[in-house]
Amino acid sequence: MATLYRCTTPTNWLCPCGKVARALSREGIAFAEVKVPQRRSRRPEVEALTDQRRVPVLVIDGEAICDSRRIVEYLDFRRQHQ
């Protein structure tokens, strides 16, 4: 099971967090969502995972990956090498 740390935007079409959520669904990967506060100063759990406060962050297979582009690339790589 994967965990996606994301913003509180209510749709998957308006932000990079939604891009990652769509990619996870497309790949058939079950994931839990943790919606973090909009203010970066209130994201200690994200900072503990990645030493930065930006989302999205995906925790999958024991690894924390930040940046929507890197996450989608990882998911593509994972699909191609299964």
Buried (B, 14 or more C-beta within 10 A) or exposed (E): EBBBBBBEBEEBEEBBBBBBBEBBEEBEBEBEBBBBEEEEEEBEEBBEBBEEBBBBBBBBEEEBBBBBEEBBEBBEEEEEEE
